[in-house]
């Protein structure tokens, strides 16, 4: 039910040492909204069992939905937190012509559910599971509250990105809200301007909301506490599925929706691939075709389901996916138990 891919160095390391949690120093969580549901049961296993007794630091790096997951994993009871996220998100219902105000309001309610009573304090203070939320600070027209002007800015982004991804530097700055004790280092082949800001109880909720604030769909977050003035939007604009080389010693574990990650939001429909160097130390776990075939409609959930399905159709479908993905968790647990390393494929 799962496929496992490893970069050149990751594969060599695992062949020499076996597959064990101590090998990993970082964990990636991609953007993708409800696509994340395909990983739900795997997430529960990873942070309920695989990493459960961990004592060394693990960098949790996420954008958008991946940042929301990181916020769950850094709480004292990550399984309960990820269950709250899945339950509330999967039951969210919008009006027929939902406005950015409505969608943003419900996202704030979702955050309240995810944090529970003491989630913010626990995330900020966690000495082992260190959260990193990636956010895009918008410039020019992309920072506008006016939908028409923002749309023109996004069209410019699309054109610039088709010419060369590095040109998005003119319109966006990467902001990494990170645990104050973070030692995470990474390099970016496109050299986006990057600023790091410590997570605090004052800015964490705003930063997490901003990381998932999809342009045109939601309101951006303006002037986050303890941050440069400006408009903050979805981290997936720059780091959709990541094209970053994490430089810390240790491997990177990356549960993902498929085996072909795309660097940024505007790369979704392009043939552009990520740098192989960025994935040298990465182990990527994704659903197999057999897993897709076992799902209702033979597909994973996505944001289009909100508009193309009625709530009466969508919610049971999403609940079914959340249940069915226990097969992925069971398959991964079996792989770890048997150390069936021949299952690991090399990144092409």
C-alpha positions as CSV (number, residue, x, y, z in Angstrom):
1,X,0.0,0.0,0.0
2,X,3.0,2.3,0.2
3,X,6.0,3.0,-2.0
4,X,9.3,4.1,-0.5
5,X,11.9,6.2,-2.4
6,X,15.3,7.3,-1.1
7,X,18.0,9.7,-2.4
8,X,21.5,8.4,-3.1
9,X,23.0,9.1,0.4
10,X,19.8,8.1,2.2
11,X,19.7,4.7,0.5
12,X,23.3,4.1,1.3
13,X,22.8,5.1,5.0
14,X,19.8,2.8,5.4
15,X,21.5,-0.1,3.7
16,X,24.4,0.3,6.2
17,X,22.3,0.9,9.3
18,X,18.8,-0.4,8.7
19,X,15.7,1.7,8.8
20,X,15.2,3.2,12.2
21,X,14.0,6.5,13.6
22,X,17.4,7.5,15.0
23,X,18.6,8.1,11.4
24,X,16.2,11.0,10.8
25,X,16.8,14.6,11.9
26,X,14.1,16.3,9.9
27,X,10.5,15.7,8.7
28,X,8.8,17.4,5.8
29,X,5.1,18.2,5.4
30,X,3.9,19.6,2.1
31,X,1.1,21.9,1.1
32,X,-2.0,20.3,-0.5
33,X,-5.0,20.9,1.7
34,X,-7.1,17.8,2.1
35,X,-4.7,15.7,0.0
36,X,-3.1,15.2,3.4
37,X,-5.9,12.9,4.4
38,X,-4.2,10.0,2.5
39,X,-1.4,10.3,5.1
40,X,-3.6,10.5,8.2
41,X,-3.2,7.0,9.6
42,X,0.5,7.0,8.7
43,X,1.0,10.3,10.6
44,X,-0.8,8.7,13.6
45,X,1.6,5.7,13.5
46,X,4.8,7.8,13.0
47,X,4.2,10.1,16.0
48,X,2.2,7.6,18.1
49,X,4.8,4.8,17.8
50,X,7.8,5.3,15.4
51,X,9.0,8.6,16.9
52,X,7.1,8.1,20.3
53,X,10.1,7.7,22.6
54,X,12.4,10.0,20.7
55,X,14.9,12.1,22.7
56,X,17.0,13.8,20.0
57,X,15.7,16.9,18.1
58,X,13.5,16.4,15.0
59,X,12.9,19.4,12.8
60,X,9.3,19.5,11.7
61,X,9.2,21.6,8.5
62,X,5.9,22.4,6.9
63,X,4.0,24.7,4.6
64,X,0.2,25.2,4.6
65,X,-1.3,21.8,5.5
66,X,2.1,20.5,6.3
67,X,2.5,23.3,8.8
68,X,-0.8,22.4,10.4
69,X,0.4,18.8,10.8
70,X,3.7,20.1,12.3
71,X,1.7,22.0,14.8
72,X,0.0,18.8,15.8
73,X,3.2,16.8,16.0
74,X,4.9,19.3,18.4
75,X,2.1,19.0,21.0
76,X,2.4,16.7,24.0
77,X,-0.2,14.3,22.5
78,X,0.4,14.4,18.8
79,X,-2.1,11.7,18.0
80,X,-4.9,13.4,19.7
81,X,-4.0,16.7,18.0
82,X,-3.8,15.1,14.5
83,X,-7.2,13.5,15.2
84,X,-8.7,16.9,16.0
85,X,-7.3,18.3,12.8
86,X,-8.7,15.5,10.7
87,X,-12.1,15.5,12.4
88,X,-12.7,19.2,12.3
89,X,-11.3,19.8,8.8
90,X,-13.1,16.9,7.2
91,X,-16.4,18.1,8.6
92,X,-16.0,21.7,7.6
93,X,-18.9,23.0,5.5
94,X,-19.0,26.3,3.6
95,X,-21.9,28.2,2.1
96,X,-22.6,27.8,-1.6
97,X,-20.7,31.0,-2.5
98,X,-18.2,31.2,0.3
99,X,-16.2,34.4,0.6
100,X,-12.6,34.7,1.7
101,X,-14.0,36.2,5.0
102,X,-16.0,33.0,5.6
103,X,-13.2,30.6,4.7
104,X,-10.7,32.5,6.9
105,X,-13.1,32.6,9.8
106,X,-13.5,28.8,9.7
107,X,-9.8,28.4,9.4
108,X,-9.4,30.3,12.6
109,X,-12.0,28.0,14.3
110,X,-10.0,25.0,13.0
111,X,-6.8,26.4,14.6
112,X,-8.6,26.7,17.9
113,X,-9.6,23.0,17.7
114,X,-6.1,22.0,16.7
115,X,-4.4,23.9,19.6
116,X,-6.8,22.6,22.3
117,X,-6.2,24.0,25.8
118,X,-2.4,24.3,25.8
119,X,-1.2,23.5,22.3
120,X,0.4,26.9,21.6
121,X,2.5,26.7,24.8
122,X,3.5,23.1,24.1
123,X,4.6,23.8,20.5
124,X,6.7,26.8,21.6
125,X,8.4,24.9,24.4
126,X,8.9,21.5,22.9
127,X,12.6,20.5,23.2
128,X,12.4,17.6,20.8
129,X,9.8,18.2,18.1
130,X,10.8,21.6,16.7
131,X,8.1,23.2,14.6
132,X,9.0,25.3,11.5
133,X,6.2,27.0,9.6
134,X,7.0,28.3,6.1
135,X,5.1,31.5,5.1
136,X,5.4,33.7,2.0
137,X,5.6,37.5,2.6
138,X,4.0,39.0,-0.5
139,X,5.2,42.1,-2.3
140,X,3.6,44.5,-4.8
141,X,0.2,43.6,-6.2
142,X,0.3,40.1,-4.6
143,X,0.0,41.8,-1.2
144,X,-3.2,43.7,-2.2
145,X,-6.5,43.0,-0.4
146,X,-8.2,43.9,-3.6
147,X,-9.1,40.7,-5.4
148,X,-8.7,42.1,-8.9
149,X,-5.2,43.6,-8.2
150,X,-4.2,40.5,-6.3
151,X,-5.3,38.4,-9.4
152,X,-3.1,40.6,-11.7
153,X,-0.2,40.1,-9.3
154,X,-0.7,36.3,-9.3
155,X,-0.9,36.2,-13.1
156,X,2.5,38.0,-13.1
157,X,3.8,35.4,-10.7
158,X,2.6,32.6,-13.1
159,X,4.4,34.2,-16.0
160,X,7.6,34.9,-14.1
161,X,7.7,31.4,-12.8
162,X,7.3,29.9,-16.3
163,X,10.3,32.0,-17.3
164,X,12.4,31.0,-14.3
165,X,11.4,30.1,-10.8
166,X,14.0,32.4,-9.4
167,X,12.1,35.5,-10.7
168,X,9.5,34.9,-8.0
169,X,12.1,36.5,-5.7
170,X,10.7,39.8,-7.0
171,X,7.3,39.1,-5.5
172,X,7.8,36.9,-2.4
173,X,10.1,36.5,0.5
174,X,10.3,33.2,2.4
175,X,9.7,33.5,6.1
176,X,10.4,30.6,8.4
177,X,8.8,30.8,11.8
178,X,10.8,28.3,13.8
179,X,11.4,27.0,17.3
180,X,13.6,29.4,19.1
181,X,16.2,26.6,19.7
182,X,16.1,25.5,16.1
183,X,19.4,24.5,14.5
184,X,17.9,23.8,11.1
185,X,20.0,24.8,8.1
186,X,19.2,24.4,4.4
187,X,20.2,25.7,1.0
188,X,18.0,26.7,-1.8
189,X,19.0,26.3,-5.5
190,X,16.8,29.3,-6.4
191,X,18.2,31.5,-3.5
192,X,14.9,33.0,-2.3
193,X,15.4,35.7,0.2
194,X,14.7,34.0,3.6
195,X,14.1,35.4,7.0
196,X,13.9,33.3,10.2
197,X,11.7,34.4,13.1
198,X,11.3,32.6,16.4
199,X,7.9,31.2,17.2
200,X,6.4,32.7,20.3
201,X,3.0,32.5,22.0
202,X,2.3,35.9,20.5
203,X,2.9,35.1,16.8
204,X,2.4,31.3,16.5
205,X,-1.4,31.3,15.7
206,X,-1.0,34.1,13.1
207,X,2.0,32.5,11.5
208,X,0.2,29.1,11.2
209,X,-2.9,30.8,9.7
210,X,-0.7,32.7,7.2
211,X,1.0,29.5,6.1
212,X,-2.3,28.1,4.9
213,X,-3.8,31.4,3.6
214,X,-4.4,30.5,0.0
215,X,-4.3,33.6,-2.3
216,X,-7.7,34.8,-3.6
217,X,-9.4,32.0,-1.5
218,X,-8.6,33.4,1.9
219,X,-7.6,36.7,3.5
220,X,-3.9,37.1,3.9
221,X,-2.5,37.9,7.4
222,X,-1.2,41.4,7.7
223,X,1.5,42.5,10.2
224,X,2.2,39.3,12.1
225,X,3.4,40.0,15.7
226,X,7.2,40.3,16.1
227,X,7.6,40.3,12.3
228,X,8.4,42.8,9.5
229,X,5.3,44.8,8.4
230,X,3.5,43.4,5.4
231,X,1.1,40.8,4.0
232,X,1.7,37.1,4.7
233,X,0.3,34.3,2.5
234,X,0.4,30.6,1.9
235,X,3.9,29.1,2.3
236,X,3.2,26.8,-0.6
237,X,3.6,29.6,-3.0
238,X,7.3,29.2,-2.7
239,X,7.6,25.8,-1.0
240,X,4.7,23.7,-2.3
241,X,6.5,20.3,-2.1
242,X,10.0,21.7,-1.4
243,X,13.2,22.0,-3.4
244,X,15.5,22.6,-0.5
245,X,18.6,20.8,0.6
246,X,18.5,20.3,4.3
247,X,22.1,20.4,5.5
248,X,21.8,19.1,9.1
249,X,23.4,15.7,9.7
250,X,20.8,12.9,9.5
251,X,18.1,11.9,7.0
252,X,14.9,13.6,6.1
253,X,11.6,11.7,6.3
254,X,9.0,12.9,3.9
255,X,5.5,11.3,3.8
256,X,4.0,12.7,0.6
257,X,1.0,12.3,-1.7
258,X,3.0,11.0,-4.7
259,X,6.5,10.3,-5.9
260,X,6.9,13.5,-8.0
261,X,7.1,16.5,-5.8
262,X,6.9,20.0,-7.2
263,X,8.9,22.9,-5.9
264,X,6.4,25.7,-5.8
265,X,2.7,26.4,-6.2
266,X,3.1,27.7,-9.7
267,X,5.0,24.5,-10.8
268,X,1.9,22.3,-10.3
269,X,1.2,22.0,-14.0
270,X,4.8,22.3,-15.3
271,X,7.2,19.5,-16.2
272,X,9.9,21.2,-14.1
273,X,11.4,18.8,-11.6
274,X,13.1,19.3,-8.2
275,X,16.9,19.1,-7.9
276,X,18.1,15.6,-7.2
277,X,20.7,17.1,-4.8
278,X,17.8,18.4,-2.7
279,X,16.6,14.8,-2.2
280,X,20.0,13.1,-1.6
281,X,19.2,12.6,2.1
282,X,15.4,12.2,1.7
283,X,13.3,9.2,2.3
284,X,9.9,9.7,0.7
285,X,6.9,7.5,1.5
286,X,3.8,7.7,-0.7
287,X,0.7,5.7,-1.5
288,X,0.9,3.0,-4.1
289,X,-1.4,2.7,-7.1
290,X,-3.1,-0.1,-5.2
291,X,-3.9,2.3,-2.4
292,X,-5.4,4.8,-4.8
293,X,-7.5,2.0,-6.4
294,X,-8.9,1.1,-3.0
295,X,-10.3,4.6,-2.3
296,X,-13.7,5.8,-3.2
297,X,-13.6,7.5,-6.7
298,X,-10.0,6.1,-6.9
299,X,-8.5,9.4,-5.9
300,X,-7.3,11.3,-2.9
301,X,-9.3,14.2,-1.5
302,X,-8.6,17.7,-2.8
303,X,-10.0,21.2,-2.4
304,X,-12.2,20.8,-5.5
305,X,-14.3,18.4,-3.5
306,X,-15.7,21.4,-1.6
307,X,-17.3,22.8,-4.7
308,X,-17.8,19.7,-6.9
309,X,-19.5,17.5,-4.2
310,X,-22.3,18.2,-1.8
311,X,-21.5,18.0,1.9
312,X,-23.6,14.9,2.1
313,X,-21.4,13.2,-0.5
314,X,-18.0,14.7,0.4
315,X,-18.0,14.1,4.2
316,X,-18.7,10.3,4.0
317,X,-16.1,10.0,1.2
318,X,-13.5,11.8,3.3
319,X,-14.3,9.7,6.4
320,X,-13.8,6.6,4.3
321,X,-10.4,7.8,3.1
322,X,-9.3,8.6,6.7
323,X,-10.2,5.0,7.6
324,X,-8.9,3.2,4.5
325,X,-5.4,4.8,5.0
326,X,-4.8,2.5,8.0
327,X,-3.5,0.2,5.3
328,X,-0.6,2.5,4.7
329,X,0.3,2.6,8.3
330,X,0.1,-1.1,8.6
331,X,2.3,-1.6,5.5
332,X,4.9,0.8,6.9
333,X,4.9,-0.9,10.3
334,X,5.4,-4.2,8.6
335,X,8.2,-2.8,6.5
336,X,10.0,-1.4,9.6
337,X,9.4,-4.7,11.5
338,X,10.8,-6.9,8.7
339,X,13.5,-4.4,7.6
340,X,12.6,-5.3,4.0
341,X,15.0,-2.8,2.6
342,X,14.7,-4.2,-1.0
343,X,11.4,-2.4,-1.2
344,X,13.2,1.0,-1.2
345,X,13.5,2.5,-4.7
346,X,16.0,5.1,-5.8
347,X,14.9,8.5,-6.9
348,X,15.3,8.6,-10.7
